[in-house]
């Protein structure tokens, strides 16, 4: 993990109409770091990610990506920022009418001038990296949930982004597929130095891959905890944080009473 802040979130406030979702959100994400954004349902995790990638404008504050202010950015600046980022959405967002190869090729065709032969070679490499060799001509509907996630990750990695965003990456996956995806996330981070931001509530994934977490609170609309997830699990004095990180232990205890 580096010491340079590649993402800076400054005094961010987000509303939907008159409803306040987030208030005074302030944190950094550092180069080569895997940061997880945690919290209960409805606390604003996905809203925060949408603000960070420019899909939603904050009511107040700013987000700076690798030196560029994404908040209020013009088309040219936003396009430059987009080429540094990849996003894995919760529903995968694969185009059902296109094959896996065509889905992965789309960002290359849109943002580069690479010849077709080079694009095809890169597509095969990206899919192979996700253990999808031989599935180039399959359609998303022909794949399992775990394979769709890996295909969407191959597309998110198409332009070798410096930053990857994940919205509930393990949602809908069985424990084995979830662990395989965690392995790929860790592998990409260690091999390519990709900075990653995960929105998730999956405790096992958090403890397997996250270097640091921030926890949002639905009542205060702000950050109530920040740090190494293992340290928070063992030492946090906040009752909500402690319950979040030890909920499986508590559930097991209830079952065996």
N, C-alpha and C positions, 0 to 999 in steps of 0.2 A: 504494500500500500504506500502510495506517495504522500508527499506533504503539500502538494499544490492542489488548491480547490478548483476542480474542473466544473463544478456546478455550485452556484451561490443562490440561495433563496433568502430574500431580504424583506422582513416585515410584511409578509404576504397575508392578505385577507381575501376570502372568497365567499360569495353569497350566491344563492339561487333566489332571485326576486328579493324579497325582504328577509329571507331566512339566512342567518349567518351560519356558515359551515366551518370556516377556519378563520382564526384571528391571530395576528402577530406571530406568524410562523417564520422562524429564522434558523437556518442551518447551512452547512456546507457538505458537499460530497467530494471526496478526494480521489485523485488519479489512482486507478487500479483497485479501488475499493469496491466491495459488495455491501451496499447499504440496503437494509430492509425497512419499509415503512409499515408499522403495525398499528393495531387498534381494533376495537369492536366494530361490528356492523353499523354503518351509518356515521362513523366518526370523520369521514372525509378523506380516506386514503386514496381512492380513485380520483377524487376531485383534485387532490394535491398533485397527483401524477399528470392529470390533464393540463393543469396550470404549468407544470414543469416542461412539458413537451409542446406547449403552445396551442393546444386544442381549445383551451378556455383562457380568457383574459382575467387576471385577478382584479378584484375591486380596488385593491391598494397593494403597493409593494412591487417587487420586481424579481425576475429570475434571470440569471446570467449564466450562459452556457459557453465554457471555454473562451471567455472574454467578450462574447457577444450578448447583448441584452435581447432576450427572446420576447420579453414583454413589450408589446407595441412595435415589434420589428416590422420593417417593410418587406416586400416580397423577396428582394435580393438577399437581404440579411437572413431572413427566415429560411430561404432555400439553402444558403450556406450552412446554417445550423442543422437543418434536416439531414444533410449529407454526413454529418458527424454522429447521427443517432440511428439506432434501430429500436423498434418497438414490437414486443410480443403481446398482443391483446388477449384478453381472457377467452374470447370466442375464436381465437386464432386468426380470423379475418382472411382466410385463404379464399380465393375466388373459385367457386365451385365449378365454373365452366372451363377452367384451365387445368392442365396437368401440373404436377409438382414442379417439373422443370420450368414450365412457363411461369408459374407463380414466383419462383426464385429469380428468374431472369428479369422480371418486370423492373425492379429498381435499377439494375444495370442498364437496361435499355433506355430508361427515362433520364438517368443522371450521368451516363458516360457515353463515350463515342467508340466503345470497344467493338471490334468486328465480331460477326456472329460466331465464328469459330472460337474466339477467346471467351465469349459469353458462355457458350456451351461447355467449354472446358471448366470454367469457374463454377458453373451450376453443378456439374458432376462432382467437383471437389467439395462444394458446400454440402451437398446431399450425402456424400460419402462420409464427411466429418460427423454427420448426424446419424450415421449407421442406416442410411436409406439408399445404399447402392442398389441399383436394379429397379427402383421404384420411380424413375424419372417420368414415365409415361402413365403413371397411375393418377386418378382423379381423387380429390380429398374425400369424397364419399366412399371410396374403396379402402380407406385406411382406418386403423384403430385410433382411439383417442390419443394414446401416447405418440403414435406415429404422426398424427396431425400436429401435435405440439412441436415435435422435432422438425417437421417440415416448415412450420411457421418460424421456428428459430433459425433455420437455414436461410429463409428469406430475410429475416431481420439482420443476419450477418452478411448479406449479399455485398454490401459496400464497405466491408471491414470497418464498421463504425467504432469510434472511440468510446461511445456510451451505449449501453443497452438498457431499455426499460422493460419490465415485466409486470403485467397486471394479473395477479392471481395465477401464476404459471402452473400450479399443481391442481387447479380446480377441475374436478371431474375425473381425476386420474386415480387408478388403483395404487396401492402402496409401492409395488414394484416399479411401475411406470414413473411414479413421482420420484423415487430414489434415482432412477436412471436419468431423469431430467436434472436433478440436483447435481449429479456427477458431471453432466455436460456443462452446466453453468460454472461449476468449479473449474473444470478443464479449460474452458474458454478464457476465464479470468486469469488462470495461472499461465496459460500458453501464450495468449495474445495481449495480456495486460488490459483487457477491456474493463472499463468502469461499469458497474451495474447497479441499478436501482430496482428493487423488488417491492411491489405492493402485495402483501400476503398476510394470512392469519394462520398458516400451516406451521405449527410449532416445530415439528421435526425438520422441515426444510430450513427454517430459520436457524436452528442450532447446527445444521450440517454445513451451510454455505455462508451465512452472513458474517462479515467482519464487525459490523456495527449496526445498531438499529436506532430508529426514533419511534416513539410510541405516541400516537395522537389520542386525545381525550375528548369524548363526545360532549361532556358537560362544559369544560372550560374552552373548548374549540382550539386548544393549543397543544404543545408538546409537553408531556408529563415525565418522559424518561428518555435518556439517550446514552448509548454506550455499547460495550461488548455484551452480546446476548447471554453468554454464559455467566458473566459477572452479575448482570441484572437478575438472572434466575437464582443465583446463590445468595446475593447480598442486598437486593433492593428492599427498602423499608416501606415503599408505597404499597398499600394493600391490593390495589387493582393490578399493578405490575406483577406483584408476587403471585396473585391468582392466575394471571395470564400464563406465566412461565411454568407454573407448577400444576396446571389444571389436570394433566394426565395422571400425575401422582395422586392428586386428591380423588379423582374418579376411581382409580384403582383401589384406594383405601376404602371408599364407600362400598365397592363391590365385595370386598373381602371382610366386611364387618359382620 
